[in-house]
């Protein structure tokens, strides 16, 4: 079966558009007519296909296709519903077909149709998902494969749902904590640019007409304004070139290592970055081990989840240690990148055979600590930004008011 995108109108003459699942174009048109819809345009959709129709000069490009994304929350909802259907004893192909009617994201629906078709042809669910790494991560696919091998796919999908929703909550907390500071910084920069480009030059022409010597703070303000007004293109060019070379340097192995190391060492925010990475490490490893994924394979997946090269190297060193038949906690402790309580809990888990449970407890504790730290940083950033903006406004106001007061006293 395939997924078709259609455009047309309903019985009332209102324009409609959407996607429908059918074996062919003729069947799709028939299904639409039964729903009271009359298609005028019907095109088969495939994941990764070019968003263009027609040929030659008549080609039509649908730019919206390039911006379609499948969010983590979409995947979490899909996983939860699929787990419910499988738990009810519904066969996999039938469950996937039922999910096609529930999914609202068009891109995800097309991908799900391709996964369903591959499963119907005899492929496993994990192998069918492998072709869509932008939606189903390596962690996701490996957990599904482990669930299929152990016969506990329903349980694994439930754990995947919990893990995905936990990741969404953690990411949401970090994003929400940064919205206010970024917004304040953007508004502040816009106000400063407006003052230096439009207001201050007019004030200078007024002061120059009096021919009086200006205070040093006013002269400094006018110098900054003149430079920003005259050389703004040079400032923008230098910022663009600097940003380009910084990104190139950051992509190099040495640059990535230095930048990620600095991100862990920077005051205040370094601690938050480390806590987030440790929480991801513990939560992901706990979820994989609990799903039955072998520890070496799990460590290989986890090393990419921490999103920090320094900590990734520490995890890879631990994996090498485990390959040689030694402990996991030893190299993590030797790297000095993981807090002592984490390595201690891992060591206890290895000795007692409860490693996944220990990792889950550490993840819970660190996610709570991240939440508290984010709340504290947000409350701290607000007064700092207000003070910075107040300082800039006070500097500009003082630089303008001082010569005006001098002129008033001279006139008196």
Phi, psi and omega in degrees: 000159182228169177249130181244138173264132184233155171224143181179214180212159181264189183296337180269001179086008180277138180292138179226158177204153179169198179230153180217147182262125181202164180285334179198176182297321180296317178295322179298316179297321180295317179296321180293320180294324177295333178273002180082022180246145183238100185286139174251342181216127183222121183225134177287135183249140175226143179297131179086357179288153181290140182273063181217147179227153179090188181211159178061223181285349182268008182296137178244125181253124177265095184294339181296334180296329182286343183254002177289133180227151173255113183282163177297325179294325176299317180293321179297317179296316177301315182297317181296315181292322179294322177298319179296317181294317180293321178296335178277002177086014180280133179303153187302311183297318180293323178295317179294323177295319178295326180293332180299329179280344183265331184289131180264334180284120185298318181296316179295325179295319179295316179296318181296325178295320178293321177297316179299318181295320180293321177295322179295333179276358177112359179282154173285161180297319180296315179296324179293327180281341184300329182287000182229066184294339179286344179251312181252106184291170177300321177300314182298311183296317181293324177291320177296318179298318178295322178294321178293321181292325184269351182078014181241046184297322180301314180296318180296319179295324176296318178295322177297321178298314179298317181295315182295316179294325176296319178296321179296317180296316181296315179296321179297321178297317180293318181293315180296328179290333183265348183298310184296312178300318180294319179296316179297318180295317180296316179295318180298316179296321179296319179295317181296315179299318178299319179295314186285334184265325187249318188276309187297318177303324178291321177295324181294320179297327178291315181292323180295332181291339178276339177070020180265154177289134184265149175300156184299325181292327177288320178298320178297317179298316181292325178296316178296319180295317179298316181295316181294323181286321185276323188246026181300325181294324179291320177298314179296320180296314180297321178294318179295314179295318179298318178296321180296311181291329176295316179296322178295317179295321182293333180280344178287153180304316180292320180294319178298317180296316181293317182294314180294325175295320178293323179296336177270341185257345182298139182303145176066295184290332177299320178296318180295318179298320180293317180297319179296316180296318180294319179298318178296316180302309184293315182295316183292314181296320178298316181295317181293314180295321180293334179274356178094012177285132178304147189296323180294317177295321179296318179295325177297324178287317184296327183300333179271345183280330184293338176057039176210122187298322181297312180287330176297318177297323178296319179293319179296322176295322177294321179296320177297321179296320179293323178301325180277006176087015181257189186277163175274326186291327185303300181294330176296320178291320181293333181289339182064014180264342180252135180303148182304324181296327180292309180296326178294316179294322178296318179299318178296318179297322178293321181289324185266351183077016180244042186298316182295324178292318178297317179296322177298319179294319178297318180298317178301314182296318184284328175294323175295319179294322176297318179300314179294320181293319178297317179298317179294319180294321179298314179293334179279325182291326183302306179294328179296314179295321179296319178295319179297314178295320177297322178296319179294315180296320179295320178299314181293316181296317180295319180296329180274323184285326183303308178296329178294321178293320178299318181293322179295319180291325178293320178296323178293000000 
